[in-house]
Amino acid sequence: MAIPQTDSERRVLNLGAGVQSTTLYLMYLSGELTPGVVCAIFADTGEEPQAVYDHLRWLGGLGGPPILIRSVGRLGDDLLRGRNSTGQRFASIPAFTAAEEGCQLGIVRRQCTKEYKVEVVERCIRRELLGLRPRQRVPAGTRVIQVYGISVDEAGRSVRIRERLRSRPWITPVFPLIERFMTRADCLAWLRRFGVPHEVQKSSCVFCPFKNNAEWRRLRDTDPAGWERACEIDRALRVEGNVVNRRLKQKLYVHRSCVPLERADLGVAPDERQYHLGLNWTAECAGMCGV
């Protein structure tokens, strides 16, 4: 479905393929939201649960706005090699630190969202939508409207996005779900009414340390390959001499209990509200992940 845009304005959807951004994509598809978007951009870290990739393929088959899938490489492989997407250094994930197993001390600075999500989307906009060369200035009068799937129960994220984009006056962020006072629960209800034939899962790397126990259980019980990948990355964080832990006296873990993921106590009484509504997911991957 081609959406007409002016020469100086482009409207694009940041598609995380989670609940909120899927709701927006389908709202544009159905004509409930106007004006439409010229495309949706999915920044792929290569580390999503299989259900997210299956859902993305389903979305792409609906005949809606084009979905551009762009990547700078597989994040976990770069972590294992000890370098980032440019091969210069590693991009750290927000792993938990402990001087000894089971005793959390802190958390490592997060770089992964910026390099594998935010910059990927902006590069796609600059080079493919605007036709700019690397480091070429954006022409005067050009306006890109970036649509974000952030609901009112995550409104703080919109503030951080606005602050980040102040240095890019040619980008205007908009938040239709907030404008409609829609929560994540409202989005889930909207998706049911639309008739999505499967559960829309959260979008985040399988080894993202910001998962709560309900999310870890879901990964373990429904995505064996994703669970093994998460355990693989967790183990690699503690291999002595790896670049990812160089100059650190503490050990790194993806589970907040600071024990190896395969031995972490994930609880035995799943709370579906915790998973579906994102309760306790207070340190969300700001920018893209999870939307």
C-alpha positions in Angstrom: 0.0 0.0 0.0 1.7 3.2 -1.2 1.3 6.2 1.1 1.8 9.6 -0.7 4.3 11.8 1.1 5.5 15.3 0.2 9.0 15.8 -1.0 10.0 17.4 2.3 8.1 15.2 4.7 8.3 11.5 5.6 6.2 9.7 8.2 7.7 6.4 9.4 6.8 3.9 12.1 9.4 2.5 14.5 8.4 -1.1 14.5 9.6 -3.3 17.3 7.0 -6.0 16.5 5.8 -6.1 20.1 2.3 -5.3 21.3 2.2 -1.5 21.0 4.0 -1.0 17.7 2.0 -3.9 16.2 -1.2 -2.1 17.3 -0.1 1.0 15.5 0.9 -0.9 12.3 -2.5 -2.5 12.1 -4.2 0.8 12.8 -2.4 2.3 9.8 -3.3 -0.8 7.8 -7.0 -0.5 8.6 -7.1 3.2 8.1 -7.9 3.9 11.7 -4.8 6.2 11.9 -4.2 8.9 9.3 -2.2 10.2 7.6 -0.4 6.9 6.8 3.2 6.0 7.1 5.5 5.5 4.1 7.1 2.5 5.8 7.8 0.7 9.1 11.4 0.1 10.1 12.4 -3.0 12.2 15.9 -2.8 13.5 17.0 -6.5 13.9 19.6 -7.4 16.5 19.4 -11.0 15.2 18.5 -12.1 18.8 14.7 -11.9 19.0 12.6 -14.9 20.1 11.4 -17.1 17.2 7.8 -16.0 17.9 8.7 -12.4 17.1 10.2 -13.3 13.7 7.2 -15.4 12.9 4.9 -12.5 13.8 7.0 -10.1 11.7 6.6 -12.4 8.7 2.8 -12.5 9.3 2.7 -8.7 9.5 4.6 -8.5 6.2 2.1 -10.6 4.5 -0.9 -8.4 5.2 -0.2 -6.0 2.4 0.2 -3.0 4.7 2.9 -0.3 4.7 6.3 -1.8 3.6 8.4 -3.2 6.5 12.1 -2.5 6.1 14.2 -5.0 8.2 17.6 -3.6 8.7 20.6 -4.8 10.8 24.3 -4.1 11.5 24.9 -7.7 12.7 24.0 -10.2 15.3 24.5 -8.7 18.7 25.3 -11.9 20.6 28.0 -12.9 18.0 29.6 -9.4 18.4 29.6 -9.9 22.2 31.2 -13.3 21.9 33.9 -11.8 19.6 34.3 -8.8 21.9 33.5 -6.1 19.4 30.7 -4.0 18.2 28.9 -3.6 14.9 31.8 -1.6 13.4 34.5 -4.1 14.7 36.1 -1.4 16.8 34.9 -2.3 20.3 32.1 -4.3 22.0 28.7 -2.8 22.7 27.8 -3.8 26.2 24.5 -5.1 27.4 23.1 -4.1 30.8 24.4 -7.2 32.6 24.3 -7.4 36.3 27.6 -7.5 38.3 28.6 -9.5 41.3 31.8 -9.8 43.3 30.7 -13.3 44.1 27.8 -15.5 42.8 24.4 -14.5 44.1 25.5 -11.0 45.5 24.4 -8.3 43.0 26.5 -5.1 43.1 25.4 -3.1 40.1 24.7 -3.1 36.4 26.9 -2.5 33.3 26.3 0.6 31.1 24.0 -0.2 28.2 25.2 0.5 24.7 23.3 -2.1 22.7 20.1 -0.1 22.1 21.9 2.9 20.6 24.1 0.9 18.2 21.8 -1.9 17.2 18.4 -0.2 17.3 18.4 3.6 17.3 21.3 4.2 14.9 20.1 1.4 12.6 16.7 3.1 12.2 18.2 6.6 11.7 20.7 5.3 9.1 17.8 3.7 7.2 15.9 7.0 7.2 18.9 9.1 6.1 20.2 6.9 3.4 17.1 5.1 2.0 14.2 7.5 2.6 16.1 10.8 2.2 18.8 9.5 -0.1 21.7 11.1 1.9 25.3 10.1 1.8 27.2 9.4 5.1 27.6 12.6 7.1 25.7 14.6 4.5 23.6 17.4 6.0 19.9 17.1 6.0 18.5 19.7 3.5 16.7 22.6 5.0 12.9 22.1 5.2 13.1 18.3 5.4 10.9 16.9 8.1 10.7 13.3 9.2 7.9 12.3 11.6 8.9 9.2 13.6 5.9 7.3 15.1 6.6 5.4 18.3 4.5 2.7 19.9 4.6 3.9 23.4 1.5 3.7 25.6 0.4 5.9 28.5 1.8 3.4 31.1 5.2 3.9 29.6 4.9 7.7 29.1 8.3 8.4 30.6 9.9 6.8 27.6 8.4 9.5 25.3 10.1 12.2 27.4 13.5 10.5 27.0 13.0 10.1 23.2 12.1 13.8 22.9 15.2 14.8 24.8 17.4 12.5 22.6 16.0 14.0 19.4 16.5 17.6 20.4 19.8 17.5 18.5 17.9 16.4 15.4 15.4 19.2 14.7 14.5 17.6 11.4 12.9 14.7 13.3 9.5 15.1 15.0 8.5 12.2 17.3 4.8 11.4 17.7 3.1 9.0 20.1 -0.4 8.1 18.9 -1.1 5.7 21.7 -0.5 8.3 24.3 -2.6 10.8 22.4 -5.4 8.2 22.5 -4.8 7.5 26.2 -4.2 3.8 25.4 -2.5 1.5 27.8 -0.7 -1.8 27.0 -3.8 -3.6 28.1 -5.9 -1.5 25.7 -3.6 -2.5 22.9 -4.0 -6.2 23.8 -7.7 -5.8 23.7 -7.5 -3.9 20.3 -5.4 -6.8 18.9 -8.0 -9.3 20.0 -10.7 -7.3 18.3 -8.7 -7.0 15.1 -8.4 -10.8 15.0 -4.6 -11.4 15.2 -4.5 -15.2 15.1 -1.7 -15.7 17.5 -0.3 -14.1 20.7 1.8 -11.0 20.1 4.9 -11.4 22.3 7.2 -8.8 23.7 10.1 -7.8 21.5 13.6 -8.0 23.1 16.8 -9.9 22.8 16.5 -13.4 24.2 19.4 -12.6 26.7 18.2 -9.1 27.6 18.9 -8.7 31.4 15.8 -6.6 31.8 13.5 -9.7 31.7 11.5 -10.5 34.8 11.0 -14.1 35.9 7.7 -14.5 34.0 9.5 -13.6 30.8 12.5 -15.9 31.5 10.0 -18.7 32.2 8.2 -18.0 28.9 11.5 -18.1 27.0 12.6 -21.4 28.7 9.3 -23.1 28.2 8.3 -22.0 24.7 11.6 -21.3 22.8 14.3 -23.9 23.5 16.7 -22.4 20.9 16.2 -18.9 22.4 16.8 -20.2 25.9 20.0 -22.0 24.9 21.2 -18.9 23.2 20.5 -16.8 26.3 22.4 -19.4 28.4 25.3 -19.4 25.9 25.7 -15.6 26.1 25.3 -15.6 29.9 28.2 -18.2 30.2 30.3 -16.2 27.7 30.1 -13.1 29.9 32.1 -14.9 32.6 34.8 -16.5 30.4 38.1 -15.1 31.8 39.8 -12.8 29.3 36.8 -12.0 27.1 36.7 -8.4 26.0 33.3 -8.0 27.5 34.6 -8.4 31.1 38.1 -6.9 30.6 39.2 -4.7 33.5 36.2 -5.8 35.5 36.8 -7.3 39.0 33.2 -8.4 39.2 31.5 -11.3 37.3 28.6 -10.6 34.8 25.2 -12.3 34.7 22.0 -11.8 32.6 19.7 -12.8 35.5 19.4 -10.3 38.3 20.0 -12.9 41.0 23.6 -13.1 39.7 23.7 -16.8 39.3 24.1 -18.7 36.0 20.9 -18.5 34.0 20.4 -22.2 33.8 20.5 -22.4 37.6 18.5 -19.3 38.3 15.3 -19.6 40.4 12.6 -18.5 38.0 9.7 -19.3 40.3 7.1 -22.0 39.9 3.8 -20.1 39.8 3.6 -18.1 36.6 1.8 -14.8 36.8 0.3 -14.2 33.4 -0.5 -10.6 34.3 3.1 -10.0 34.9 4.1 -11.2 31.5 1.3 -9.7 29.4 1.1 -6.3 31.1 4.8 -6.0 31.7 4.6 -5.6 35.5 8.0 -5.1 37.1 9.6 -4.4 33.7 10.7 -1.0 35.0 14.0 -0.8 33.1 12.7 -1.2 29.6 15.1 -1.0 26.6 14.6 2.7 26.0 14.2 3.6 22.3 12.9 0.5 20.5 12.9 -2.8 22.4 9.7 -4.0 23.8 7.4 -1.9 21.6 
